[in-house]
Amino acid sequence: MLPVAFLIHLAGAVMLLLWAVRMVRTGVERAHGTRLKSALRGARGGTVQMALAGMVLAVVLQSSTAVGILAAGFVTSGILTVGTGIAALLGADLGSALVVKILSFDLSGLVPLLLLVGATMFLKFEGRGVKQSGRIILGIAFILMSLQMVGQATEPLRDSALLPGLIGYLRGDPLTAFLVAAVIAWVVHSSVATVLLFVTFASGGMLPLEVALPMVLGANLGGGIIAVWLTRGMEIEARRIPIGNLIFRGVAALLMLMLLQVVEAPVQHLGATASVQLVNFHLVFNLVLVVLALPFVRPMERLAALILPIPVVEARGEDIEPIASMLDRASVKNPTVALASAKRELLRMGETVAAMYQPVMELLDGGNLAKIARVRAMDDQINRKHSEIKLFIAEVNRGELTEREAKLGTDLTDFSINLDYIADIISKSLLTLAETRASKSLRFSPEGWIEMCDLHGRVAANMQLALNVLISGDVESARQLVKEKEAMRKMERASHDRHLERLRNAHSASIDTSDIHLETVRAFKEINSLLVTVAYPILTESGHLLESRLA
């Protein structure tokens, strides 16, 4: 039996590896998410360009799955076709293999420096970009540390009586090794981390190449399954991308597995050590797969359409409305309970507004008229929720309330009105602008697009913060939300000024989309101002808000 200390050491090292890979990815997404999306959006002209864009994005994000989900979202909005999305995911898998190659080098000497620089940037600087860059550097340091820990943790296995028997069994049953590795990759949700684990085991002499090669192929299959699993709730067309990629990847991995049983792999040409040979085998497999699969992307698109056909009758709307209202009619005579249920229902209303707001930029870019209609239909749900909340609170107010309860009811009603107004801005302004852009086939300038995406992302984050303030009533969170109003005003003014500068320079794309750009930016600012109102009652009551801004 293996000692408990060994299992804890190994499990801790593996979890640190998984967390570090995720830390790098989220840092990159937060610091450069808009530009990464723009890079994928700008490469939609052909399969080769999409494969290259997917490869670069996967290297930056350290995750092919993240690229797959991003591409699936763009297909839903009509920005990409299923074929170009599959090409992007094929390139992303090659990018993940490049990440494994980079991280397989002995960079342990850089760990102290990376920790020093990353921690200093994250803890000592306030700028969002600097903090997230520090997060990325810390994540890389933790990846290197975790690989060292895995190597140290597995040293006792070299003398274990259990290991030779297990390896002997897997050596005689490569299909089991292949399937076990696929399951591991799916369970940990990271093919990069899985392959790095196998490489570490191989470098320690615990995993011979006869077993490691089928396991790396299995990790490639498991990596394809991850994207299929994570997109299972998305629209049919979006789900076709990971399905097509999985078919390519699964067929190629199985063919290579069978070939390894017939022909001895010339791994001696791939490097001097077992770990280097394994990394290069993984890289070559993905490179060859991209080269061979790209010409067949269009046929795969048709096959994916046969596997996942669009139903003849589709459900209308976004199917996100709760089955039952949270408004407790039986509690009307008990104001404390009744207002608590009103607050919960108001939170649901806010979540529906957030779901309506989230795809706005993709719809502005893709112009998917069917998706625009479905998102606009959500406005009816929000109007209904608004009416129910307003009338419910009015009924509660007919009873005997304390001054505090009466004020809370008024505050909840006011925020419900503002959420309903936000939905109207989205439906009647932003979605109408998306339809106008699509009907005229207009293109935003790259600079203008990034500005709008930054503003959209800032408002989306503030929307979640506003809902948190609604539930928690936390004064510090409320202060942060109000500060965001000034930050948003500055961002809107800067975008306005830069747009006018592009007009003065006769930038054709800016001229064509000028009205849409300015109205979109103004709408984002207005939505943000309405969200901030949830913080005013909290700050007024705590004495943190002045009655007048006039000097």
N, C-alpha and C positions, 0 to 999 in steps of 0.2 A: 504493500500500500504506500502511496505517496504521502509525505508528511503534510499536515495542515498548513504549516508555515510556507511550504513551497507553493501550495495552491493559492494561498492569499497573495504571495509575492507575484506569481505569474498573472493572476486575475487583475491585481492592481496595475501591473505594467500594461496589460492589454487595454484596460479601461482608460488609462492615461493616454495611450496611443489613439484610441477612438475619440476621446475628448479633444486632444490636441489637433487632430485632423479637422474636426468640426470647428474648433476655435479659429483656425486659419481661414476656413471657408466663410464663416460668419463675419470675420473681420474684413475680408475682401468685399463681401456683399454690402456691408454697411458703409465702407469707405468709398467703394467704386462701383456699386451696384448699377447705378444709372448708366455709367459709361460702358459697362460690360453688356448691358442690355442693348445699348445703342450699337455696339460692335457686332452683336449677333444680328440685329435688325438691319444693319448696313451691308451685311454680306449675303443677303438673300437672293442674289442674282443667279447663283448656280450651285451645283452640288459640290464642286471642288472648293469654291470659296467658303461654302458653309462648313465643309469638313475642316478646313484650315481654321475658321473662326471657332468651331467647336473644340478643336485641339488646343488653341491658345486659351480659351476660357477654362477648359478643364485643368490646364497647367496652373492657371492663376487661382482657381477655386479649389484645386486638389480634389475634384469630385466630378466624374462624368454624369452622375445622377442629377446633380444640380443643373447641369447644362440641359439634360433631357427634360426636366420639369419646366425649365425656362422655355425651351423650344415648343413643348406641348402647349404652354400657355399662349405662345404666339400663334400657333396653328388655330387655337380656339378663336382668336381675335381676327383671323384672316390675314395676319402679317406674313406667315410662312405657309408653304404647302406641306403636306405630309412627307413628300419625297425629300424636300430640302431639310425638314426636321430630322429625318432618318440619317441623312448625310451628316448633319451636325453632330448627332449622337455617335456615329461611327468615328468621326474625328475626335470627339470628346474621349472615347475609350482609348484612342491612341495617346491623347494628352495625359490621361491617367497613368498609362504605362511609362510615359516620360517622367512623370512625378516620382514613380517608384524608382526609376533609374537615378534621378537626382538625389533622392533621399537615401539611396543605398550606398552612397560614398561615405567614407569615414570622415564625418564632420564633427566628431565629438569634441575636438579641441575648441570649436567655436561656441559651445554651449554657454560657458560663463559670460562671454561677450554678448551673445544674443539675449541672455537673461538680463544683463545690465542695461543694454540699450532698450530692449522691449519694455521692461518694467519702468524705466525712467520716462519713456514716451507716454506710457499708459497712465501713470500715476501723477506725473508732474506737469502735464500739459492739458489745457482745456479744449483745444481745437479738436473737432470731431475727427478730421482726417488724420491728425497726428496720433490721437488716442487709438484709433482703429489700426493704424500702421504698427503701433506698439503691440497691439493684440496679435497681429499677424506674426511679428517677430517672436513674441513669446510662444505662440503656437508651434512655430518651427523648432524652437529650442526644446519644447516639451516632447515633440515627436522624436527628436534625437535622443533625449533622455529616456523615453519609454523604450526605444529600441535597445539601448544599453541595459535597461532593467530586464527586458525579455531575455537577452543573452545571459545575464547573470542568474536569472531565475531558472533557466533551463539547464544550467551546468550540471546539477545533480542527476538529470535524466541520462547523461552519458554513461553513468555507472548503474543505472536502474535495470533490474531484471525484467521489468515490464516492457521497456522500449524495444528490445530486439524482437520479441514475439509480435508486438503490434506492427512494427515495420515489416517484418517478414510476411505477415498476413496481407498488408496493403501492397507489398511488392508483387504478391501473387494474384491480387485482385485489383487491378488499376481502375476498374469501373467504380468500385466502392470508394477508392481514394478520390476519384473525380466527383462523385456525388456528395461525399462528406465535405469536400472543399466548397462545393456550390452552396450547401446548406450553411456552412460557416460564414461565407461572404454575405448571404442573404440575412442571416441573424444579426451580424454586426453592422449591416447596412453600409459597408465600405469595402470595395474591392481593393483600394489602395492599401488600407490597413491589413487586409487579409494576405495579400501578396507579400507585403513587408514582413509579416509574421513568418511566412514560409521561408522567405529569404534568410531571416535571422536564424531559423532552425537549421537551414542548410549550411549556413556559415559555421554553425557550432558542431557540425558533423552528426546531427541527430536526424536529419531528413535526407536520405540518399536521392540522387537525381531520378532514379527509376520511379520513385514515389512522388517526388516533388513536381516533376513535369506534369503528370496527370492532375495533380492538385492545383497547379497554376491554371490549367485549362478549366478545371471546375470552378475556380474563383472567377474566371471570365464569364462563365455561364451564370454564376450567382450574381455577378455585377449587373448583368442584363435583367435578371428577375427583379432586382431592387426597384428599377424605374417602372417596371410593369405594375408592381405592387403599390408604389406611391402615387401613381396616376389613375388608380382604379376608380376613383370617384369623379374623374374629369369627363368631359364630353367625349363622344365616340371618336371624333377625328383626332383629338389629342392623344387618346389611348393607342391609336394606330402606330405612332412613332416608336414607343418602346417595344411594341409587339414586333414590328418590322426589324428593329435592331436585335431583339432577342432571337428571332429566327436566324438571322445572319450569324449571330454569335454562337448560338447553340449548334447549328449545323457545322460550322467551321471547327468548333471545339471537339465535337464528336468525331468528325473526319480525321482531325489531327490525332485524337486519342487512338483511333483504330490504326492510323499510319504508324504510330509509335510501337504498336504491337507487332508490326510486320517488318519495319525498317528501323535500324538503330539510328537515333537522332545524332547528327554530327555536332554535338554540343561542344566538343573540344575546340571548335572554331569560334565559339562564342565567348571565350574568356579563359583565364588561367585557373580560376577557382570555381567551386560549385555554386557559390552565391552569385558571382558575376555571370556565370552561364545561365542561371535561372532567370535573373533579371533581363538579360539580353534575349532569352527565349521568349519571355513575356512581351518584350518590346517588338521583336520581329514578328511574332504571331499577330499582334494588333496592326502593325504596319502592312503586312501582307493582306490582312483582312480588309483594310480600307481600300487598298489598291484593287483587289479583286471584286469587292462588293459595290463600289461606287457606280460602275456601269449598269448595275442591275437594280438601282434604287427605284426607278419608275415601275418596273415589274413588281418589285416588293410592295410598292405603294398600292398597286391593284390587288395583290394578294392580301394585304392587311385589310383592305376594304371588303374583301370577301369574308374574311374571318370575323371582322367587326362591322357588319352592315348597319346603316342608320335605320332605326325603326320607322315604319310607315307612319305611325302616330307618335308624336313626341309630346311629352308633358309640357304644359305651358308654365312660364315663370321659372323661378330658380329653386322651387321646392324647399325653401328654407324657413317657411313660416311655421312656428310651433304648432303642435297638434291642438293644444289647449292654452287658453290665456292664463297668465299668472295673476290676473285680477281676481281677488277673492270677494265675491259678491256677499258672502255670508258675514264678512267682517266690516261691512259699511258702518255699523254702529260702534265699532272699535277703531278709532282713528289711527292709533299706533300701528296696529296690524294692517289696516287697509292701506295706509301710506307706504308701508314696507312692501306690500304686494305691488303697489303702483310703481315703486322704484324698480322692482325686478322686471316688470313689464316694460318700463322705459329703457332699461338696459337691453332687453331684447330688441326693442325698436332701434336703439343705437347700433346694435350689431347688424341689423338688416340694412341700415343706412351705410354702414361700413362696407358691407358686401356689395352694395350698389355702387359705392364710390371706387372700390379697388380697381376694377377693370377699365376705368375711364381712359387712361393713357393708351392702353392697347387698342381700345375702340377708336380713339382719335387717330391712331396710326393705321390700323388694319381696315377699319370701315366695314366690319362684318354686320350687315344690316339686320340679319336674323338675331344675332347676339345683342345688338343695340335694342331691338324690340323687346327681347326677354328681360334685359336689365331695366328698361323703362317700365315694364309691367310691374316691377317691384314697388314702384311708386304707389300703386293702388294698395298694396299691403301696408305700406307706411302710413298712408292717409287713414286707413281703417284703424290701425293701432293708435294713431294720434287721437282720433275721435273717441275711441273707447277709453283711453286714459283720461282725456279731458272731461268726458261726461262722468266717469267713475269718481274722479276727484271732486267734481262739482256736487255729486250726490253725497260724498263724505262731508263736504263743507256745510251741508244743511243740518248736520248734527252739532253737538256741543264739542268744540275744539279749544285747546289752549292756544295762546298766541303763537307759540313755537310751532304747533302742528298746523295752524292756519298758514303760517309763513312757508313751511315746508311744502304744503300743498300747492301754494302759488308758485314756488320755485320749480317744482316738478312740472307743473303745467307750462310754465314759460319755456323750460328746456324742451319739452315735447313739441311746442310750437316751433322752436328753432330747428329741431331735428326734421320736422316736416318741411320747413322752408329749405333746409339743405337738400332734401330729396327733390324738391321742386327745382332747385338750381341745377342739380345733376340732370334731371329729366328734361327740363325745358330749355336749358342753356347748353350744358356740356355735351349731352347726347345729340342735340340739334346741330351743334358745331361739328361733331363727328360725322353726322350725315352729310353736312355741307361739304366737308373736306373730301369725303369719299365720292360724292356725286360729281365734284369738279376735278377729281384726281390730283389734288394739290399735294405738294411735298414741303414739309418744314425744313428750315435750314438746320444743319447739325447742331449749331450753337443754340438756336432757339429751342430745339427739341430737348436738349440736355437741361436747359433752364426750366422748362415746363415739367420735366420728369423730377427734377430736384424739388420743385415746389409741391408737386403732387405727393412725393414721398414724405415731405415734411408735414403736410396736412394729414396724411394717413397715420403717421406716428402720433400726431397731436389728437387725432380722433380716438385712438386707443387710450391715450393719457386722459382725455376728457371723460371717457367711460369709467376709467379707474377712479377718477376724482368723484364722479357721481356716486359710486358705491362706497368708497372709503371715507370721503369727506376729509382727506388728509390735507392739512394746511400747506405743507411744503410742496406737495404735488400740485396744489392749486396755484401756488406762487409760480412754480415752473411753467404751468400752462399759460398764465397771464404774460409771463416774460416772452413766451413764444409768439404772442401777438405782435410785439415790437420787432422780433427777429423776422417774422413773416413779412411785416411791412417793409423792412429794409430789403429783403430778397425780392419782393414784388417791384420795388422802386428800381433796384439794380437791373432786373430783367427788362423793365420798361425802358430804361435809359439805353441799355445795350441794344435793344430792338430798334430804337430810333436811330442809333448810330449805324446799324446795318442798313436801315432805309436810306440814310444819307449817303452811304457807300454804294447804293443801287444794287444791293444783294437781291437777286431775282426771286429766290425762294422766300425771303422775308417779305418782299413786296406782295407776292401772291397770297401769303397766309397771314398778313398783318392783322386784319380784323380778328381772325380766329385766335391768333396768339394773344393779343391784348385782352380779348374777352375771356379767354381761358384763364389767364393769369389773374384777372380781376375776380373771376368766379372762385378760384382757389383762396384768394385773400378773404373774400366774403364768407366762404364756408368756415375758414379758420376763425374768423371773428365771432361767428355764431357758436362755435364749439367752446370758445373761451368763456362764454356767459355762464357756463355751469360752475365756474370757479368764483364768480363774484359774490354770491351769497355767503360762501364759506369764508372768504377773506374779509368781507364786511363785518360779519359776526365776530371774527377773531381780531378785528382792529387793524388788519394788514392792508386795507384799501382806503384811500382817501376819497372824500366825497366829491372833490373837484380836482381836475388837473391844472386849472388856471393858476398862474402865478399871481 
